[in-house]
Amino acid sequence: MSAVTILGTGFAALTAVRKLRAADSQLEITVIAPQPNLVYLPSLIWLPSDQRKPEDIVIPLDNFFKRNNVNYVQGAAEGLEDGGRTVKTSNGDVKNDGLIIGTGGRFLKKLPGIENAITPCEGVDPVMKFKERVESLDGGTLAFGFAGNPKEKSAVRGGPMFEFLFGTDELLRRQGRRDKFKLVFFCPAAKPGDRLGPKAQAKLMDRMQELDIEVHIGHKMVRFETDKVVTEGTEFGADVILFMPGMTGNKWFDNTDLPRSAGGLIKADAHCKIEGFERTYVAGDSGSFPGPDWQPKQAHMADLQAAAAAANLIDELSGKAASHTFRVELVCIIDDNKTGVMVARTPKFELSLPRMRLAHRTKEIFERKYLKLYR
């Protein structure tokens, strides 16, 4: 009986668990992660409006692990030995016959004054801090922005920032407080959101103009202050700053011989296999994969990569060569708490539907169906 280790409890890691267990009921599966929970990141946007509570989107995985006969080791990955066959953790060494890395990415925090900004996709706590800060204000300026990793074009997560921006506008209007606040969007990119496709990007900018959102784009970030955003082109005051930096690899990667991309992620081939390693794969935000520059860092893409990684690992354990690849596609709904815009992109087509209530409802339904897998 082969033993497989999976690092993480995010989308990539848990999809890998499901796919491996479906393929082999006898496989010994061990998951290593600091906490046995799934944080459903796409629904963080609904916390400020109370459409979701933290307990709605932080899912304990005890039942999921029990149903799938998974050994859970509580600890953080700290390194690899024996060509990936030994994982060094804060709770001891764990041996394996095959390994899938799904520990996510790390946000770049090098910008001076970054501690003055809230990074929402780091989890529930920063979003609740943003919620409390906004609720405490009678008025003021709220700034929303994101940046990328200049050495890794795919290592950016801008979609949620558009959702927090539009969702905050909608919430303030619902509360009858929108006239007391200035909303500002900023980004060093000249065309923020262009990874979604030209049509979707144009719609985003038109929407900001329609909602009277001030826009500062196309200038390199310089620093944050306690009450100010400074770029090479301008500076403006802000009572609350919500900012998503670009992404890079986890710190523990530095303690390994894993091949790294220029942007610090783990280099993988089209099969999600890590270059130069046997039976060792990566999926999701931890990896740098071949494909177009707009290849997204999102849950859907992580699921697709994890499915390919699991299938290839099963084949390698059986003595076969890795042959499964993953589709490169971007699928998302940019939600504003009431309506949403459905956006999709593949190498062959682009889709950007009109804003509608049905899209918001669709996002809610998908959340419920997805989380049912893990409750």
C-alpha positions as CSV (number, residue, x, y, z in Angstrom):
1,M,0.0,0.0,0.0
2,S,1.4,3.4,-1.1
3,A,1.5,6.4,1.2
4,V,0.8,9.9,-0.1
5,T,1.3,13.1,1.7
6,I,-0.6,16.3,0.9
7,L,0.5,19.7,2.3
8,G,-2.3,22.2,3.0
9,T,-6.0,22.4,3.6
10,G,-6.9,24.8,0.8
11,F,-8.7,24.2,-2.5
12,A,-5.8,22.4,-4.2
13,A,-4.9,20.2,-1.3
14,L,-8.5,19.1,-0.5
15,T,-9.4,18.5,-4.2
16,A,-6.3,16.3,-4.4
17,V,-7.6,14.3,-1.4
18,R,-10.9,13.7,-3.0
19,K,-9.4,12.7,-6.3
20,L,-6.9,10.4,-4.8
21,R,-9.4,8.7,-2.6
22,A,-11.8,8.2,-5.5
23,A,-9.0,6.6,-7.5
24,D,-7.7,4.3,-4.8
25,S,-9.7,3.2,-1.7
26,Q,-6.6,1.6,-0.2
27,L,-4.2,4.5,-0.5
28,E,-2.7,5.8,2.7
29,I,-3.3,9.6,2.7
30,T,-1.8,12.0,5.2
31,V,-2.6,15.7,5.3
32,I,-0.2,18.1,7.0
33,A,-1.4,21.6,7.8
34,P,-1.4,24.1,10.8
35,Q,-5.2,23.8,11.3
36,P,-7.8,21.2,10.1
37,N,-10.0,23.8,8.5
38,L,-10.9,25.0,5.1
39,V,-11.4,28.8,4.8
40,Y,-13.7,29.4,1.8
41,L,-11.9,32.5,0.6
42,P,-14.4,33.5,-2.2
43,S,-17.0,34.3,0.5
44,L,-14.8,36.7,2.5
45,I,-16.4,39.5,0.5
46,W,-19.7,38.9,2.2
47,L,-18.4,39.3,5.8
48,P,-18.5,43.1,5.9
49,S,-22.2,43.2,5.0
50,D,-23.1,40.3,7.4
51,Q,-24.3,38.2,4.5
52,R,-21.9,35.6,6.0
53,K,-20.5,35.1,9.5
54,P,-16.9,33.7,10.0
55,E,-18.4,30.4,11.2
56,D,-20.2,30.1,7.8
57,I,-17.0,30.0,5.8
58,V,-14.5,28.4,8.1
59,I,-15.2,24.7,7.7
60,P,-13.8,22.1,10.2
61,L,-12.5,19.1,8.3
62,D,-12.8,16.4,10.9
63,N,-15.8,14.8,9.2
64,F,-14.3,15.1,5.8
65,F,-11.0,13.4,7.0
66,K,-13.0,10.7,8.7
67,R,-15.1,9.9,5.6
68,N,-12.1,9.7,3.4
69,N,-9.9,7.8,5.9
70,V,-7.3,10.6,6.0
71,N,-4.5,10.9,8.6
72,Y,-4.2,14.5,9.7
73,V,-0.9,15.8,11.1
74,Q,-1.1,19.2,12.8
75,G,2.0,21.2,11.9
76,A,3.6,23.5,9.4
77,A,5.8,22.3,6.6
78,E,9.4,23.3,7.2
79,G,11.4,21.5,4.5
80,L,12.0,18.4,2.4
81,E,14.6,15.7,2.3
82,D,15.3,12.5,0.3
83,G,14.1,14.0,-3.0
84,G,10.7,14.8,-1.5
85,R,10.2,11.5,0.3
86,T,10.5,13.1,3.7
87,V,8.6,16.2,4.8
88,K,10.2,18.1,7.6
89,T,7.4,19.7,9.8
90,S,7.1,21.6,13.1
91,N,5.7,18.3,14.4
92,G,8.4,15.9,13.2
93,D,9.2,14.1,9.9
94,V,6.6,12.4,7.7
95,K,7.7,9.9,5.1
96,N,5.8,9.4,1.8
97,D,5.8,7.5,-1.5
98,G,4.3,10.5,-3.2
99,L,3.8,14.2,-2.4
100,I,1.4,17.0,-3.5
101,I,2.2,20.5,-2.4
102,G,-0.8,22.8,-1.9
103,T,0.3,25.2,0.7
104,G,-0.9,28.3,-1.2
105,G,1.1,31.5,-1.8
106,R,2.5,34.3,0.3
107,F,1.8,38.0,-0.1
108,L,4.8,40.2,-0.8
109,K,5.1,42.6,2.1
110,K,8.1,44.7,1.1
111,L,6.4,48.0,0.4
112,P,7.3,50.6,3.0
113,G,4.4,51.1,5.4
114,I,2.6,47.9,4.3
115,E,1.6,47.4,7.9
116,N,-0.8,50.3,7.5
117,A,-2.8,48.4,4.9
118,I,-5.2,45.5,5.5
119,T,-4.7,42.4,3.2
120,P,-8.1,40.7,3.0
121,C,-7.2,37.4,1.4
122,E,-5.0,36.6,4.4
123,G,-8.2,35.3,6.0
124,V,-11.2,36.1,8.2
125,D,-9.4,38.2,10.8
126,P,-8.2,41.0,8.5
127,V,-11.6,41.2,6.8
128,M,-13.3,41.5,10.2
129,K,-10.8,44.3,11.1
130,F,-11.8,46.1,7.9
131,K,-15.5,45.7,8.8
132,E,-15.0,47.1,12.3
133,R,-13.0,50.0,11.0
134,V,-15.6,51.0,8.4
135,E,-18.4,50.6,11.0
136,S,-16.6,52.9,13.4
137,L,-16.4,55.8,10.9
138,D,-19.0,58.4,10.4
139,G,-17.4,59.3,7.1
140,G,-14.0,59.5,5.4
141,T,-12.0,58.0,2.6
142,L,-11.7,54.2,1.9
143,A,-8.9,53.1,-0.4
144,F,-8.9,49.8,-2.3
145,G,-6.0,48.6,-4.4
146,F,-3.9,45.7,-5.6
147,A,-0.5,45.0,-7.2
148,G,1.3,42.1,-8.8
149,N,4.6,40.3,-8.6
150,P,6.7,41.9,-11.4
151,K,8.7,38.7,-11.8
152,E,5.6,36.4,-12.0
153,K,2.7,37.9,-14.0
154,S,0.2,35.2,-12.9
155,A,0.9,35.8,-9.2
156,V,-1.8,38.5,-8.7
157,R,-5.2,38.3,-7.1
158,G,-7.1,41.4,-8.2
159,G,-10.7,40.0,-8.5
160,P,-11.5,40.1,-4.8
161,M,-10.5,43.7,-4.6
162,F,-13.0,44.7,-7.2
163,E,-15.6,42.8,-5.1
164,F,-14.6,44.5,-1.9
165,L,-14.7,47.9,-3.6
166,F,-18.2,47.4,-5.3
167,G,-19.5,45.5,-2.3
168,T,-18.5,48.4,0.1
169,D,-20.2,50.9,-2.2
170,E,-23.4,48.9,-2.3
171,L,-23.3,48.4,1.5
172,L,-22.9,52.1,2.2
173,R,-25.7,52.9,-0.1
174,R,-27.9,50.4,1.6
175,Q,-27.1,52.0,4.9
176,G,-27.8,55.5,3.6
177,R,-24.1,56.5,4.2
178,R,-22.5,56.5,0.8
179,D,-22.6,60.4,0.5
180,K,-20.4,60.6,3.6
181,F,-17.5,58.5,2.1
182,K,-15.1,58.9,-0.7
183,L,-14.1,55.5,-2.3
184,V,-10.8,55.4,-4.1
185,F,-9.3,52.6,-6.3
186,F,-5.6,52.5,-7.0
187,C,-3.3,50.1,-8.9
188,P,0.1,50.4,-10.5
189,A,-1.1,48.6,-13.6
190,A,-2.3,50.8,-16.5
191,K,-5.3,48.5,-17.1
192,P,-6.2,46.8,-13.9
193,G,-8.3,43.8,-14.5
194,D,-7.1,43.2,-18.0
195,R,-6.4,39.6,-17.2
196,L,-10.2,39.1,-17.2
197,G,-10.2,40.2,-20.8
198,P,-10.6,43.6,-22.5
199,K,-14.4,43.7,-22.3
200,A,-14.5,42.8,-18.6
201,Q,-11.8,45.4,-17.9
202,A,-13.6,48.1,-19.6
203,K,-16.8,47.3,-17.7
204,L,-15.0,47.5,-14.4
205,M,-13.7,51.0,-15.2
206,D,-17.0,52.2,-16.5
207,R,-18.7,50.9,-13.3
208,M,-16.3,52.9,-11.1
209,Q,-17.1,56.0,-13.0
210,E,-20.8,55.3,-12.7
211,L,-20.5,54.9,-8.9
212,D,-18.3,58.0,-8.5
213,I,-15.3,56.0,-7.4
214,E,-12.0,58.0,-7.7
215,V,-9.4,56.1,-9.7
216,H,-5.5,56.3,-9.6
217,I,-3.8,53.8,-11.9
218,G,-0.7,53.4,-13.9
219,H,1.8,54.6,-11.3
220,K,4.3,52.5,-9.2
221,M,3.6,52.2,-5.5
222,V,5.9,54.1,-3.2
223,R,4.6,53.7,0.3
224,F,1.7,53.6,2.7
225,E,1.4,55.9,5.7
226,T,-1.1,55.6,8.6
227,D,-3.5,57.8,6.7
228,K,-2.1,58.1,3.2
229,V,-1.4,56.2,-0.1
230,V,1.7,57.4,-2.0
231,T,2.5,56.5,-5.6
232,E,5.0,57.9,-8.1
233,G,2.2,59.9,-9.7
234,T,0.1,61.1,-6.8
235,E,-0.8,60.8,-3.1
236,F,-4.1,60.9,-1.3
237,G,-5.4,60.6,2.2
238,A,-7.2,57.4,3.4
239,D,-8.9,56.5,6.6
240,V,-8.8,52.8,5.7
241,I,-6.5,51.1,3.2
242,L,-7.5,47.7,1.8
243,F,-4.6,46.4,-0.4
244,M,-3.7,43.0,-2.0
245,P,0.0,42.7,-2.8
246,G,1.4,40.4,-5.4
247,M,2.2,36.8,-4.4
248,T,5.3,34.7,-4.1
249,G,6.3,31.4,-2.7
250,N,6.1,30.2,0.9
251,K,9.1,30.8,3.2
252,W,9.6,27.1,3.8
253,F,10.4,26.6,0.1
254,D,13.8,28.3,0.9
255,N,14.7,25.3,3.0
256,T,14.4,22.9,0.0
257,D,16.0,22.1,-3.3
258,L,12.7,22.7,-5.1
259,P,13.1,24.6,-8.4
260,R,11.8,28.1,-8.3
261,S,10.5,30.5,-10.8
262,A,11.8,34.1,-11.0
263,G,8.9,35.1,-8.9
264,G,9.6,32.6,-6.1
265,L,7.0,29.9,-6.9
266,I,7.7,26.2,-7.5
267,K,8.4,25.5,-11.1
268,A,6.1,22.8,-12.5
269,D,5.4,21.3,-16.0
270,A,2.1,20.9,-17.7
271,H,1.4,17.8,-15.6
272,C,1.9,19.8,-12.4
273,K,5.0,17.7,-11.8
274,I,7.9,19.5,-10.1
275,E,10.9,19.6,-12.3
276,G,13.7,17.2,-11.3
277,F,11.6,15.4,-8.6
278,E,9.9,12.0,-8.8
279,R,6.3,11.5,-7.6
280,T,6.2,15.1,-6.4
281,Y,3.6,17.6,-7.5
282,V,2.3,21.1,-6.9
283,A,-1.1,22.6,-7.4
284,G,-2.7,26.0,-6.8
285,D,-1.0,29.2,-5.7
286,S,2.3,27.5,-4.7
287,G,3.1,26.7,-8.3
288,S,4.4,28.4,-11.4
289,F,2.8,26.6,-14.4
290,P,3.3,26.9,-18.2
291,G,0.5,28.8,-19.9
292,P,-0.8,32.3,-20.8
293,D,0.1,35.4,-18.7
294,W,-3.5,35.7,-17.6
295,Q,-3.6,32.2,-16.1
296,P,-5.4,32.9,-12.8
297,K,-4.6,32.3,-9.2
298,Q,-8.1,31.3,-8.1
299,A,-9.9,28.4,-6.5
300,H,-11.2,27.0,-9.8
301,M,-7.7,26.8,-11.3
302,A,-6.3,25.2,-8.2
303,D,-9.0,22.5,-8.4
304,L,-8.2,21.8,-12.0
305,Q,-4.4,21.5,-11.3
306,A,-5.0,19.4,-8.2
307,A,-7.1,16.9,-10.3
308,A,-4.3,16.6,-12.8
309,A,-1.7,16.2,-10.1
310,A,-3.6,13.5,-8.3
311,A,-4.2,11.5,-11.5
312,N,-0.6,11.7,-12.5
313,L,0.6,10.7,-9.0
314,I,-1.7,7.6,-9.1
315,D,-0.1,6.7,-12.5
316,E,3.4,7.2,-11.2
317,L,2.7,5.0,-8.2
318,S,1.6,2.3,-10.7
319,G,4.7,2.6,-12.8
320,K,3.2,4.8,-15.5
321,A,4.4,8.1,-16.8
322,A,2.5,11.3,-16.0
323,S,0.2,12.2,-18.9
324,H,-2.7,14.2,-17.5
325,T,-2.8,18.0,-18.0
326,F,-5.2,20.7,-16.9
327,R,-7.4,23.2,-18.7
328,V,-6.3,26.8,-18.4
329,E,-9.5,28.8,-17.8
330,L,-10.6,31.7,-15.8
331,V,-14.1,31.6,-14.4
332,C,-15.5,34.0,-11.8
333,I,-18.4,36.1,-10.7
334,I,-17.5,39.7,-9.7
335,D,-20.0,40.2,-6.9
336,D,-21.2,43.4,-5.2
337,N,-23.4,41.8,-2.5
338,K,-26.5,42.2,-4.7
339,T,-25.6,41.6,-8.3
340,G,-22.7,40.1,-10.2
341,V,-20.9,40.0,-13.5
342,M,-20.0,36.5,-14.9
343,V,-16.6,36.5,-16.5
344,A,-14.9,33.6,-18.3
345,R,-11.7,33.3,-20.3
346,T,-10.0,30.4,-22.1
347,P,-7.3,30.5,-24.8
348,K,-10.1,30.4,-27.4
349,F,-12.8,32.7,-26.1
350,E,-13.7,35.5,-23.6
351,L,-17.1,36.0,-22.0
352,S,-18.3,39.0,-19.9
353,L,-22.1,38.9,-19.2
354,P,-24.2,41.9,-18.1
355,R,-24.5,42.6,-14.4
356,M,-27.5,40.7,-12.9
357,R,-29.0,39.5,-9.7
358,L,-28.9,35.9,-11.0
359,A,-25.1,36.0,-10.9
360,H,-25.1,36.8,-7.2
361,R,-27.5,34.0,-6.6
362,T,-25.4,31.6,-8.7
363,K,-22.4,32.4,-6.6
364,E,-24.3,31.6,-3.4
365,I,-25.5,28.3,-4.8
366,F,-22.1,27.3,-5.9
367,E,-20.7,28.1,-2.4
368,R,-23.3,25.9,-0.8
369,K,-22.7,23.0,-3.2
370,Y,-18.9,23.2,-2.9
371,L,-18.9,23.4,0.9
372,K,-21.2,20.4,1.2
373,L,-18.3,18.3,0.0
374,Y,-16.3,19.2,3.2
375,R,-18.9,19.6,5.9
